[in-house]
């Protein structure tokens, strides 16, 4: 799992070909947000760990620090209403 020393560190778990995972990375790239991306393809143990942490089976799953953001739709909503910038600068 990611190191959460930086309270604003962005961590994304996804799969290589998931369109929502790609969209999440593109959104973060467009905002020049540094993030750690971990592909969970063919890693059932990691997927199970993410399920336990997030309560979600889908990808992507995104955290800012230790705060679970959710998936792409949640990330996009935060970006559109300005909350993403506030979370990243907190």
mmCIF file as gemmi writes it, N, C-alpha and C atoms, coordinates in Angstrom:
data_model
loop_
_atom_site.group_PDB
_atom_site.id
_atom_site.type_symbol
_atom_site.label_atom_id
_atom_site.label_alt_id
_atom_site.label_comp_id
_atom_site.label_asym_id
_atom_site.label_entity_id
_atom_site.label_seq_id
_atom_site.pdbx_PDB_ins_code
_atom_site.Cartn_x
_atom_site.Cartn_y
_atom_site.Cartn_z
_atom_site.occupancy
_atom_site.B_iso_or_equiv
_atom_site.pdbx_formal_charge
_atom_site.auth_seq_id
_atom_site.auth_asym_id
_atom_site.pdbx_PDB_model_num
ATOM 1 N N . UNK Axp A 1 ? 0.835 -1.19 0 1 0 ? 1 A 1
ATOM 2 C CA . UNK Axp A 1 ? 0 0 0 1 0 ? 1 A 1
ATOM 3 C C . UNK Axp A 1 ? 0.878 1.25 0 1 0 ? 1 A 1
ATOM 4 N N . UNK Axp A 2 ? 0.267 2.332 -0.317 1 0 ? 2 A 1
ATOM 5 C CA . UNK Axp A 2 ? 0.992 3.594 -0.456 1 0 ? 2 A 1
ATOM 6 C C . UNK Axp A 2 ? 1.457 4.113 0.893 1 0 ? 2 A 1
ATOM 7 N N . UNK Axp A 3 ? 2.496 4.905 0.848 1 0 ? 3 A 1
ATOM 8 C CA . UNK Axp A 3 ? 3.004 5.575 2.023 1 0 ? 3 A 1
ATOM 9 C C . UNK Axp A 3 ? 2.25 6.896 2.154 1 0 ? 3 A 1
ATOM 10 N N . UNK Axp A 4 ? 1.591 7.107 3.278 1 0 ? 4 A 1
ATOM 11 C CA . UNK Axp A 4 ? 0.757 8.288 3.438 1 0 ? 4 A 1
ATOM 12 C C . UNK Axp A 4 ? 1.424 9.349 4.299 1 0 ? 4 A 1
ATOM 13 N N . UNK Axp A 5 ? 2.767 9.474 4.204 1 0 ? 5 A 1
ATOM 14 C CA . UNK Axp A 5 ? 3.447 10.534 4.944 1 0 ? 5 A 1
ATOM 15 C C . UNK Axp A 5 ? 2.946 11.894 4.48 1 0 ? 5 A 1
ATOM 16 N N . UNK Axp A 6 ? 2.728 12.036 3.192 1 0 ? 6 A 1
ATOM 17 C CA . UNK Axp A 6 ? 2.185 13.267 2.637 1 0 ? 6 A 1
ATOM 18 C C . UNK Axp A 6 ? 0.668 13.161 2.691 1 0 ? 6 A 1
ATOM 19 N N . UNK Axp A 7 ? 0.027 14.003 3.481 1 0 ? 7 A 1
ATOM 20 C CA . UNK Axp A 7 ? -1.417 13.925 3.657 1 0 ? 7 A 1
ATOM 21 C C . UNK Axp A 7 ? -2.174 14.193 2.367 1 0 ? 7 A 1
ATOM 22 N N . UNK Axp A 8 ? -1.519 14.781 1.382 1 0 ? 8 A 1
ATOM 23 C CA . UNK Axp A 8 ? -2.169 15.085 0.117 1 0 ? 8 A 1
ATOM 24 C C . UNK Axp A 8 ? -1.72 14.158 -1.007 1 0 ? 8 A 1
ATOM 25 N N . UNK Axp A 9 ? -0.986 13.1 -0.68 1 0 ? 9 A 1
ATOM 26 C CA . UNK Axp A 9 ? -0.522 12.169 -1.701 1 0 ? 9 A 1
ATOM 27 C C . UNK Axp A 9 ? -1.722 11.494 -2.354 1 0 ? 9 A 1
ATOM 28 N N . UNK Axp A 10 ? -1.723 11.476 -3.673 1 0 ? 10 A 1
ATOM 29 C CA . UNK Axp A 10 ? -2.817 10.875 -4.419 1 0 ? 10 A 1
ATOM 30 C C . UNK Axp A 10 ? -2.389 9.484 -4.868 1 0 ? 10 A 1
ATOM 31 N N . UNK Axp A 11 ? -3.237 8.514 -4.581 1 0 ? 11 A 1
ATOM 32 C CA . UNK Axp A 11 ? -2.978 7.131 -4.954 1 0 ? 11 A 1
ATOM 33 C C . UNK Axp A 11 ? -4.171 6.618 -5.747 1 0 ? 11 A 1
ATOM 34 N N . UNK Axp A 12 ? -3.874 6.012 -6.884 1 0 ? 12 A 1
ATOM 35 C CA . UNK Axp A 12 ? -4.915 5.48 -7.762 1 0 ? 12 A 1
ATOM 36 C C . UNK Axp A 12 ? -4.622 4.004 -8.001 1 0 ? 12 A 1
ATOM 37 N N . UNK Axp A 13 ? -5.62 3.17 -7.773 1 0 ? 13 A 1
ATOM 38 C CA . UNK Axp A 13 ? -5.533 1.752 -8.089 1 0 ? 13 A 1
ATOM 39 C C . UNK Axp A 13 ? -6.474 1.482 -9.239 1 0 ? 13 A 1
ATOM 40 N N . UNK Axp A 14 ? -5.984 0.809 -10.26 1 0 ? 14 A 1
ATOM 41 C CA . UNK Axp A 14 ? -6.826 0.545 -11.411 1 0 ? 14 A 1
ATOM 42 C C . UNK Axp A 14 ? -6.275 -0.584 -12.254 1 0 ? 14 A 1
ATOM 43 N N . UNK Axp A 15 ? -6.869 -0.744 -13.422 1 0 ? 15 A 1
ATOM 44 C CA . UNK Axp A 15 ? -6.386 -1.724 -14.382 1 0 ? 15 A 1
ATOM 45 C C . UNK Axp A 15 ? -5.923 -1.004 -15.632 1 0 ? 15 A 1
ATOM 46 N N . UNK Axp A 16 ? -5.105 -1.681 -16.407 1 0 ? 16 A 1
ATOM 47 C CA . UNK Axp A 16 ? -4.456 -1.042 -17.551 1 0 ? 16 A 1
ATOM 48 C C . UNK Axp A 16 ? -5.431 -0.556 -18.617 1 0 ? 16 A 1
ATOM 49 N N . UNK Axp A 17 ? -6.518 -1.287 -18.837 1 0 ? 17 A 1
ATOM 50 C CA . UNK Axp A 17 ? -7.389 -0.965 -19.963 1 0 ? 17 A 1
ATOM 51 C C . UNK Axp A 17 ? -8.766 -0.453 -19.558 1 0 ? 17 A 1
ATOM 52 N N . UNK Axp A 18 ? -8.982 -0.226 -18.292 1 0 ? 18 A 1
ATOM 53 C CA . UNK Axp A 18 ? -10.26 0.29 -17.804 1 0 ? 18 A 1
ATOM 54 C C . UNK Axp A 18 ? -10.409 1.749 -18.262 1 0 ? 18 A 1
ATOM 55 N N . UNK Axp A 19 ? -11.489 2.07 -18.993 1 0 ? 19 A 1
ATOM 56 C CA . UNK Axp A 19 ? -11.639 3.446 -19.482 1 0 ? 19 A 1
ATOM 57 C C . UNK Axp A 19 ? -11.772 4.471 -18.357 1 0 ? 19 A 1
ATOM 58 N N . UNK Axp A 20 ? -12.358 4.084 -17.238 1 0 ? 20 A 1
ATOM 59 C CA . UNK Axp A 20 ? -12.491 5.02 -16.12 1 0 ? 20 A 1
ATOM 60 C C . UNK Axp A 20 ? -11.141 5.24 -15.427 1 0 ? 20 A 1
ATOM 61 N N . UNK Axp A 21 ? -10.31 4.209 -15.411 1 0 ? 21 A 1
ATOM 62 C CA . UNK Axp A 21 ? -8.961 4.356 -14.844 1 0 ? 21 A 1
ATOM 63 C C . UNK Axp A 21 ? -8.135 5.302 -15.706 1 0 ? 21 A 1
ATOM 64 N N . UNK Axp A 22 ? -8.25 5.138 -17.013 1 0 ? 22 A 1
ATOM 65 C CA . UNK Axp A 22 ? -7.544 6.01 -17.947 1 0 ? 22 A 1
ATOM 66 C C . UNK Axp A 22 ? -8.049 7.448 -17.794 1 0 ? 22 A 1
ATOM 67 N N . UNK Axp A 23 ? -9.363 7.613 -17.683 1 0 ? 23 A 1
ATOM 68 C CA . UNK Axp A 23 ? -9.932 8.954 -17.527 1 0 ? 23 A 1
ATOM 69 C C . UNK Axp A 23 ? -9.465 9.606 -16.225 1 0 ? 23 A 1
ATOM 70 N N . UNK Axp A 24 ? -9.361 8.833 -15.152 1 0 ? 24 A 1
ATOM 71 C CA . UNK Axp A 24 ? -8.89 9.376 -13.875 1 0 ? 24 A 1
ATOM 72 C C . UNK Axp A 24 ? -7.452 9.863 -14.009 1 0 ? 24 A 1
ATOM 73 N N . UNK Axp A 25 ? -6.605 9.065 -14.658 1 0 ? 25 A 1
ATOM 74 C CA . UNK Axp A 25 ? -5.209 9.479 -14.852 1 0 ? 25 A 1
ATOM 75 C C . UNK Axp A 25 ? -5.141 10.721 -15.739 1 0 ? 25 A 1
ATOM 76 N N . UNK Axp A 26 ? -5.961 10.776 -16.777 1 0 ? 26 A 1
ATOM 77 C CA . UNK Axp A 26 ? -5.96 11.944 -17.659 1 0 ? 26 A 1
ATOM 78 C C . UNK Axp A 26 ? -6.403 13.199 -16.915 1 0 ? 26 A 1
ATOM 79 N N . UNK Axp A 27 ? -7.412 13.077 -16.069 1 0 ? 27 A 1
ATOM 80 C CA . UNK Axp A 27 ? -7.882 14.228 -15.288 1 0 ? 27 A 1
ATOM 81 C C . UNK Axp A 27 ? -6.771 14.726 -14.369 1 0 ? 27 A 1
ATOM 82 N N . UNK Axp A 28 ? -6.124 13.805 -13.665 1 0 ? 28 A 1
ATOM 83 C CA . UNK Axp A 28 ? -5.039 14.197 -12.758 1 0 ? 28 A 1
ATOM 84 C C . UNK Axp A 28 ? -3.867 14.786 -13.528 1 0 ? 28 A 1
ATOM 85 N N . UNK Axp A 29 ? -3.541 14.185 -14.675 1 0 ? 29 A 1
ATOM 86 C CA . UNK Axp A 29 ? -2.453 14.721 -15.509 1 0 ? 29 A 1
ATOM 87 C C . UNK Axp A 29 ? -2.784 16.134 -15.987 1 0 ? 29 A 1
ATOM 88 N N . UNK Axp A 30 ? -4.028 16.357 -16.414 1 0 ? 30 A 1
ATOM 89 C CA . UNK Axp A 30 ? -4.439 17.671 -16.906 1 0 ? 30 A 1
ATOM 90 C C . UNK Axp A 30 ? -4.341 18.74 -15.822 1 0 ? 30 A 1
ATOM 91 N N . UNK Axp A 31 ? -4.529 18.325 -14.569 1 0 ? 31 A 1
ATOM 92 C CA . UNK Axp A 31 ? -4.427 19.266 -13.453 1 0 ? 31 A 1
ATOM 93 C C . UNK Axp A 31 ? -3.012 19.308 -12.885 1 0 ? 31 A 1
ATOM 94 N N . UNK Axp A 32 ? -2.076 18.597 -13.517 1 0 ? 32 A 1
ATOM 95 C CA . UNK Axp A 32 ? -0.682 18.527 -13.06 1 0 ? 32 A 1
ATOM 96 C C . UNK Axp A 32 ? -0.567 18.019 -11.63 1 0 ? 32 A 1
ATOM 97 N N . UNK Axp A 33 ? -1.394 17.037 -11.299 1 0 ? 33 A 1
ATOM 98 C CA . UNK Axp A 33 ? -1.371 16.428 -9.968 1 0 ? 33 A 1
ATOM 99 C C . UNK Axp A 33 ? -0.467 15.203 -10.022 1 0 ? 33 A 1
ATOM 100 N N . UNK Axp A 34 ? 0.528 15.17 -9.157 1 0 ? 34 A 1
ATOM 101 C CA . UNK Axp A 34 ? 1.378 13.984 -9.048 1 0 ? 34 A 1
ATOM 102 C C . UNK Axp A 34 ? 0.588 12.906 -8.32 1 0 ? 34 A 1
ATOM 103 N N . UNK Axp A 35 ? 0.716 11.681 -8.781 1 0 ? 35 A 1
ATOM 104 C CA . UNK Axp A 35 ? -0.008 10.579 -8.151 1 0 ? 35 A 1
ATOM 105 C C . UNK Axp A 35 ? 0.765 9.287 -8.337 1 0 ? 35 A 1
ATOM 106 N N . UNK Axp A 36 ? 0.481 8.352 -7.454 1 0 ? 36 A 1
ATOM 107 C CA . UNK Axp A 36 ? 1.044 7.013 -7.576 1 0 ? 36 A 1
ATOM 108 C C . UNK Axp A 36 ? -0.044 6.134 -8.175 1 0 ? 36 A 1
ATOM 109 N N . UNK Axp A 37 ? 0.256 5.495 -9.3 1 0 ? 37 A 1
ATOM 110 C CA . UNK Axp A 37 ? -0.707 4.611 -9.945 1 0 ? 37 A 1
ATOM 111 C C . UNK Axp A 37 ? -0.236 3.181 -9.775 1 0 ? 37 A 1
ATOM 112 N N . UNK Axp A 38 ? -1.121 2.333 -9.284 1 0 ? 38 A 1
ATOM 113 C CA . UNK Axp A 38 ? -0.818 0.924 -9.126 1 0 ? 38 A 1
ATOM 114 C C . UNK Axp A 38 ? -1.837 0.109 -9.902 1 0 ? 38 A 1
ATOM 115 N N . UNK Axp A 39 ? -1.341 -0.664 -10.86 1 0 ? 39 A 1
ATOM 116 C CA . UNK Axp A 39 ? -2.217 -1.544 -11.63 1 0 ? 39 A 1
ATOM 117 C C . UNK Axp A 39 ? -2.507 -2.793 -10.805 1 0 ? 39 A 1
ATOM 118 N N . UNK Axp A 40 ? -3.77 -3.168 -10.752 1 0 ? 40 A 1
ATOM 119 C CA . UNK Axp A 40 ? -4.176 -4.338 -9.961 1 0 ? 40 A 1
ATOM 120 C C . UNK Axp A 40 ? -4.505 -5.532 -10.853 1 0 ? 40 A 1
ATOM 121 N N . UNK Axp A 41 ? -4.218 -5.412 -12.147 1 0 ? 41 A 1
ATOM 122 C CA . UNK Axp A 41 ? -4.449 -6.521 -13.064 1 0 ? 41 A 1
ATOM 123 C C . UNK Axp A 41 ? -3.746 -7.777 -12.54 1 0 ? 41 A 1
ATOM 124 N N . UNK Axp A 42 ? -4.448 -8.869 -12.551 1 0 ? 42 A 1
ATOM 125 C CA . UNK Axp A 42 ? -3.862 -10.168 -12.182 1 0 ? 42 A 1
ATOM 126 C C . UNK Axp A 42 ? -3.246 -10.188 -10.79 1 0 ? 42 A 1
ATOM 127 N N . UNK Axp A 43 ? -3.777 -9.371 -9.88 1 0 ? 43 A 1
ATOM 128 C CA . UNK Axp A 43 ? -3.273 -9.358 -8.507 1 0 ? 43 A 1
ATOM 129 C C . UNK Axp A 43 ? -4.467 -9.454 -7.552 1 0 ? 43 A 1
ATOM 130 N N . UNK Axp A 44 ? -5.011 -10.652 -7.38 1 0 ? 44 A 1
ATOM 131 C CA . UNK Axp A 44 ? -6.215 -10.805 -6.556 1 0 ? 44 A 1
ATOM 132 C C . UNK Axp A 44 ? -6.005 -10.398 -5.1 1 0 ? 44 A 1
ATOM 133 N N . UNK Axp A 45 ? -4.805 -10.573 -4.569 1 0 ? 45 A 1
ATOM 134 C CA . UNK Axp A 45 ? -4.557 -10.179 -3.179 1 0 ? 45 A 1
ATOM 135 C C . UNK Axp A 45 ? -4.66 -8.666 -3.007 1 0 ? 45 A 1
ATOM 136 N N . UNK Axp A 46 ? -4.092 -7.927 -3.93 1 0 ? 46 A 1
ATOM 137 C CA . UNK Axp A 46 ? -4.165 -6.471 -3.867 1 0 ? 46 A 1
ATOM 138 C C . UNK Axp A 46 ? -5.606 -6.011 -4.06 1 0 ? 46 A 1
ATOM 139 N N . UNK Axp A 47 ? -6.315 -6.619 -4.995 1 0 ? 47 A 1
ATOM 140 C CA . UNK Axp A 47 ? -7.725 -6.261 -5.207 1 0 ? 47 A 1
ATOM 141 C C . UNK Axp A 47 ? -8.546 -6.513 -3.953 1 0 ? 47 A 1
ATOM 142 N N . UNK Axp A 48 ? -8.28 -7.615 -3.262 1 0 ? 48 A 1
ATOM 143 C CA . UNK Axp A 48 ? -8.994 -7.93 -2.02 1 0 ? 48 A 1
ATOM 144 C C . UNK Axp A 48 ? -8.675 -6.896 -0.943 1 0 ? 48 A 1
ATOM 145 N N . UNK Axp A 49 ? -7.418 -6.484 -0.868 1 0 ? 49 A 1
ATOM 146 C CA . UNK Axp A 49 ? -7.016 -5.471 0.104 1 0 ? 49 A 1
ATOM 147 C C . UNK Axp A 49 ? -7.728 -4.146 -0.179 1 0 ? 49 A 1
ATOM 148 N N . UNK Axp A 50 ? -7.816 -3.778 -1.447 1 0 ? 50 A 1
ATOM 149 C CA . UNK Axp A 50 ? -8.5 -2.539 -1.823 1 0 ? 50 A 1
ATOM 150 C C . UNK Axp A 50 ? -9.984 -2.638 -1.495 1 0 ? 50 A 1
ATOM 151 N N . UNK Axp A 51 ? -10.587 -3.801 -1.73 1 0 ? 51 A 1
ATOM 152 C CA . UNK Axp A 51 ? -11.99 -4.019 -1.377 1 0 ? 51 A 1
ATOM 153 C C . UNK Axp A 51 ? -12.202 -3.811 0.122 1 0 ? 51 A 1
ATOM 154 N N . UNK Axp A 52 ? -11.313 -4.345 0.925 1 0 ? 52 A 1
ATOM 155 C CA . UNK Axp A 52 ? -11.431 -4.185 2.379 1 0 ? 52 A 1
ATOM 156 C C . UNK Axp A 52 ? -11.294 -2.724 2.786 1 0 ? 52 A 1
ATOM 157 N N . UNK Axp A 53 ? -10.389 -1.991 2.149 1 0 ? 53 A 1
ATOM 158 C CA . UNK Axp A 53 ? -10.165 -0.581 2.497 1 0 ? 53 A 1
ATOM 159 C C . UNK Axp A 53 ? -11.274 0.329 2.007 1 0 ? 53 A 1
ATOM 160 N N . UNK Axp A 54 ? -11.807 0.034 0.81 1 0 ? 54 A 1
ATOM 161 C CA . UNK Axp A 54 ? -12.75 0.961 0.188 1 0 ? 54 A 1
ATOM 162 C C . UNK Axp A 54 ? -14.202 0.502 0.26 1 0 ? 54 A 1
ATOM 163 N N . UNK Axp A 55 ? -14.402 -0.804 0.398 1 0 ? 55 A 1
ATOM 164 C CA . UNK Axp A 55 ? -15.75 -1.345 0.33 1 0 ? 55 A 1
ATOM 165 C C . UNK Axp A 55 ? -16.266 -1.436 -1.099 1 0 ? 55 A 1
ATOM 166 N N . UNK Axp A 56 ? -15.391 -1.195 -2.071 1 0 ? 56 A 1
ATOM 167 C CA . UNK Axp A 56 ? -15.772 -1.188 -3.481 1 0 ? 56 A 1
ATOM 168 C C . UNK Axp A 56 ? -14.994 -2.237 -4.262 1 0 ? 56 A 1
ATOM 169 N N . UNK Axp A 57 ? -15.659 -2.866 -5.224 1 0 ? 57 A 1
ATOM 170 C CA . UNK Axp A 57 ? -15.01 -3.858 -6.091 1 0 ? 57 A 1
ATOM 171 C C . UNK Axp A 57 ? -14.518 -3.251 -7.407 1 0 ? 57 A 1
ATOM 172 N N . UNK Axp A 58 ? -15.034 -2.085 -7.751 1 0 ? 58 A 1
ATOM 173 C CA . UNK Axp A 58 ? -14.726 -1.491 -9.048 1 0 ? 58 A 1
ATOM 174 C C . UNK Axp A 58 ? -13.413 -0.721 -9.017 1 0 ? 58 A 1
ATOM 175 N N . UNK Axp A 59 ? -12.908 -0.442 -10.202 1 0 ? 59 A 1
ATOM 176 C CA . UNK Axp A 59 ? -11.731 0.407 -10.346 1 0 ? 59 A 1
ATOM 177 C C . UNK Axp A 59 ? -12.097 1.545 -11.279 1 0 ? 59 A 1
ATOM 178 N N . UNK Axp A 60 ? -11.436 2.671 -11.121 1 0 ? 60 A 1
ATOM 179 C CA . UNK Axp A 60 ? -10.352 2.931 -10.183 1 0 ? 60 A 1
ATOM 180 C C . UNK Axp A 60 ? -10.873 3.192 -8.772 1 0 ? 60 A 1
ATOM 181 N N . UNK Axp A 61 ? -9.985 3.039 -7.821 1 0 ? 61 A 1
ATOM 182 C CA . UNK Axp A 61 ? -10.226 3.474 -6.454 1 0 ? 61 A 1
ATOM 183 C C . UNK Axp A 61 ? -9.125 4.472 -6.14 1 0 ? 61 A 1
ATOM 184 N N . UNK Axp A 62 ? -9.533 5.609 -5.592 1 0 ? 62 A 1
ATOM 185 C CA . UNK Axp A 62 ? -8.63 6.748 -5.458 1 0 ? 62 A 1
ATOM 186 C C . UNK Axp A 62 ? -8.624 7.236 -4.015 1 0 ? 62 A 1
ATOM 187 N N . UNK Axp A 63 ? -7.429 7.52 -3.522 1 0 ? 63 A 1
ATOM 188 C CA . UNK Axp A 63 ? -7.243 8.097 -2.196 1 0 ? 63 A 1
ATOM 189 C C . UNK Axp A 63 ? -6.451 9.378 -2.307 1 0 ? 63 A 1
ATOM 190 N N . UNK Axp A 64 ? -6.764 10.326 -1.439 1 0 ? 64 A 1
ATOM 191 C CA . UNK Axp A 64 ? -5.905 11.491 -1.21 1 0 ? 64 A 1
ATOM 192 C C . UNK Axp A 64 ? -5.5 11.372 0.243 1 0 ? 64 A 1
ATOM 193 N N . UNK Axp A 65 ? -4.208 11.121 0.448 1 0 ? 65 A 1
ATOM 194 C CA . UNK Axp A 65 ? -3.754 10.779 1.793 1 0 ? 65 A 1
ATOM 195 C C . UNK Axp A 65 ? -4.48 9.518 2.232 1 0 ? 65 A 1
ATOM 196 N N . UNK Axp A 66 ? -5.078 9.553 3.378 1 0 ? 66 A 1
ATOM 197 C CA . UNK Axp A 66 ? -5.817 8.395 3.864 1 0 ? 66 A 1
ATOM 198 C C . UNK Axp A 66 ? -7.307 8.503 3.578 1 0 ? 66 A 1
ATOM 199 N N . UNK Axp A 67 ? -7.733 9.58 2.926 1 0 ? 67 A 1
ATOM 200 C CA . UNK Axp A 67 ? -9.15 9.775 2.626 1 0 ? 67 A 1
ATOM 201 C C . UNK Axp A 67 ? -9.509 9.099 1.307 1 0 ? 67 A 1
ATOM 202 N N . UNK Axp A 68 ? -10.435 8.159 1.381 1 0 ? 68 A 1
ATOM 203 C CA . UNK Axp A 68 ? -10.903 7.481 0.176 1 0 ? 68 A 1
ATOM 204 C C . UNK Axp A 68 ? -11.83 8.425 -0.578 1 0 ? 68 A 1
ATOM 205 N N . UNK Axp A 69 ? -11.496 8.688 -1.829 1 0 ? 69 A 1
ATOM 206 C CA . UNK Axp A 69 ? -12.276 9.594 -2.669 1 0 ? 69 A 1
ATOM 207 C C . UNK Axp A 69 ? -13.375 8.828 -3.384 1 0 ? 69 A 1
ATOM 208 N N . UNK Axp A 70 ? -13.073 7.623 -3.818 1 0 ? 70 A 1
ATOM 209 C CA . UNK Axp A 70 ? -14.011 6.807 -4.587 1 0 ? 70 A 1
ATOM 210 C C . UNK Axp A 70 ? -13.424 6.516 -5.943 1 0 ? 70 A 1
ATOM 211 N N . UNK Axp A 71 ? -14.271 6.518 -6.966 1 0 ? 71 A 1
ATOM 212 C CA . UNK Axp A 71 ? -13.839 6.22 -8.318 1 0 ? 71 A 1
ATOM 213 C C . UNK Axp A 71 ? -13.745 7.461 -9.179 1 0 ? 71 A 1
ATOM 214 N N . UNK Axp A 72 ? -13.708 7.242 -10.498 1 0 ? 72 A 1
ATOM 215 C CA . UNK Axp A 72 ? -13.558 8.359 -11.425 1 0 ? 72 A 1
ATOM 216 C C . UNK Axp A 72 ? -14.7 9.359 -11.312 1 0 ? 72 A 1
ATOM 217 N N . UNK Axp A 73 ? -15.931 8.877 -11.232 1 0 ? 73 A 1
ATOM 218 C CA . UNK Axp A 73 ? -17.072 9.787 -11.173 1 0 ? 73 A 1
ATOM 219 C C . UNK Axp A 73 ? -16.967 10.706 -9.968 1 0 ? 73 A 1
ATOM 220 N N . UNK Axp A 74 ? -16.53 10.151 -8.845 1 0 ? 74 A 1
ATOM 221 C CA . UNK Axp A 74 ? -16.358 10.948 -7.629 1 0 ? 74 A 1
ATOM 222 C C . UNK Axp A 74 ? -15.226 11.964 -7.802 1 0 ? 74 A 1
ATOM 223 N N . UNK Axp A 75 ? -14.127 11.52 -8.4 1 0 ? 75 A 1
ATOM 224 C CA . UNK Axp A 75 ? -12.991 12.413 -8.649 1 0 ? 75 A 1
ATOM 225 C C . UNK Axp A 75 ? -13.404 13.552 -9.57 1 0 ? 75 A 1
ATOM 226 N N . UNK Axp A 76 ? -14.123 13.228 -10.629 1 0 ? 76 A 1
ATOM 227 C CA . UNK Axp A 76 ? -14.573 14.247 -11.588 1 0 ? 76 A 1
ATOM 228 C C . UNK Axp A 76 ? -15.49 15.264 -10.921 1 0 ? 76 A 1
ATOM 229 N N . UNK Axp A 77 ? -16.388 14.78 -10.084 1 0 ? 77 A 1
ATOM 230 C CA . UNK Axp A 77 ? -17.297 15.684 -9.372 1 0 ? 77 A 1
ATOM 231 C C . UNK Axp A 77 ? -16.507 16.646 -8.476 1 0 ? 77 A 1
ATOM 232 N N . UNK Axp A 78 ? -15.515 16.106 -7.76 1 0 ? 78 A 1
ATOM 233 C CA . UNK Axp A 78 ? -14.67 16.953 -6.909 1 0 ? 78 A 1
ATOM 234 C C . UNK Axp A 78 ? -13.938 18 -7.739 1 0 ? 78 A 1
ATOM 235 N N . UNK Axp A 79 ? -13.446 17.59 -8.911 1 0 ? 79 A 1
ATOM 236 C CA . UNK Axp A 79 ? -12.712 18.522 -9.77 1 0 ? 79 A 1
ATOM 237 C C . UNK Axp A 79 ? -13.635 19.615 -10.3 1 0 ? 79 A 1
ATOM 238 N N . UNK Axp A 80 ? -14.833 19.237 -10.702 1 0 ? 80 A 1
ATOM 239 C CA . UNK Axp A 80 ? -15.761 20.212 -11.284 1 0 ? 80 A 1
ATOM 240 C C . UNK Axp A 80 ? -16.249 21.251 -10.276 1 0 ? 80 A 1
ATOM 241 N N . UNK Axp A 81 ? -16.428 20.834 -9.017 1 0 ? 81 A 1
ATOM 242 C CA . UNK Axp A 81 ? -16.949 21.806 -8.048 1 0 ? 81 A 1
ATOM 243 C C . UNK Axp A 81 ? -15.844 22.487 -7.232 1 0 ? 81 A 1
ATOM 244 N N . UNK Axp A 82 ? -14.58 22.212 -7.564 1 0 ? 82 A 1
ATOM 245 C CA . UNK Axp A 82 ? -13.456 22.88 -6.905 1 0 ? 82 A 1
ATOM 246 C C . UNK Axp A 82 ? -12.971 22.222 -5.638 1 0 ? 82 A 1
ATOM 247 N N . UNK Axp A 83 ? -13.654 21.192 -5.191 1 0 ? 83 A 1
ATOM 248 C CA . UNK Axp A 83 ? -13.242 20.531 -3.954 1 0 ? 83 A 1
ATOM 249 C C . UNK Axp A 83 ? -11.929 19.771 -4.093 1 0 ? 83 A 1
ATOM 250 N N . UNK Axp A 84 ? -11.618 19.278 -5.28 1 0 ? 84 A 1
ATOM 251 C CA . UNK Axp A 84 ? -10.366 18.563 -5.47 1 0 ? 84 A 1
ATOM 252 C C . UNK Axp A 84 ? -9.188 19.475 -5.165 1 0 ? 84 A 1
ATOM 253 N N . UNK Axp A 85 ? -9.198 20.68 -5.69 1 0 ? 85 A 1
ATOM 254 C CA . UNK Axp A 85 ? -8.122 21.624 -5.417 1 0 ? 85 A 1
ATOM 255 C C . UNK Axp A 85 ? -8.001 21.906 -3.917 1 0 ? 85 A 1
ATOM 256 N N . UNK Axp A 86 ? -9.131 22.041 -3.246 1 0 ? 86 A 1
ATOM 257 C CA . UNK Axp A 86 ? -9.099 22.28 -1.798 1 0 ? 86 A 1
ATOM 258 C C . UNK Axp A 86 ? -8.514 21.083 -1.043 1 0 ? 86 A 1
ATOM 259 N N . UNK Axp A 87 ? -8.886 19.875 -1.441 1 0 ? 87 A 1
ATOM 260 C CA . UNK Axp A 87 ? -8.332 18.673 -0.794 1 0 ? 87 A 1
ATOM 261 C C . UNK Axp A 87 ? -6.84 18.561 -1.004 1 0 ? 87 A 1
ATOM 262 N N . UNK Axp A 88 ? -6.383 18.905 -2.199 1 0 ? 88 A 1
ATOM 263 C CA . UNK Axp A 88 ? -4.957 18.788 -2.511 1 0 ? 88 A 1
ATOM 264 C C . UNK Axp A 88 ? -4.12 19.84 -1.828 1 0 ? 88 A 1
ATOM 265 N N . UNK Axp A 89 ? -4.726 20.962 -1.482 1 0 ? 89 A 1
ATOM 266 C CA . UNK Axp A 89 ? -3.956 22.037 -0.839 1 0 ? 89 A 1
ATOM 267 C C . UNK Axp A 89 ? -4.142 22.088 0.669 1 0 ? 89 A 1
ATOM 268 N N . UNK Axp A 90 ? -4.969 21.208 1.19 1 0 ? 90 A 1
ATOM 269 C CA . UNK Axp A 90 ? -5.239 21.217 2.644 1 0 ? 90 A 1
ATOM 270 C C . UNK Axp A 90 ? -4.02 20.815 3.439 1 0 ? 90 A 1
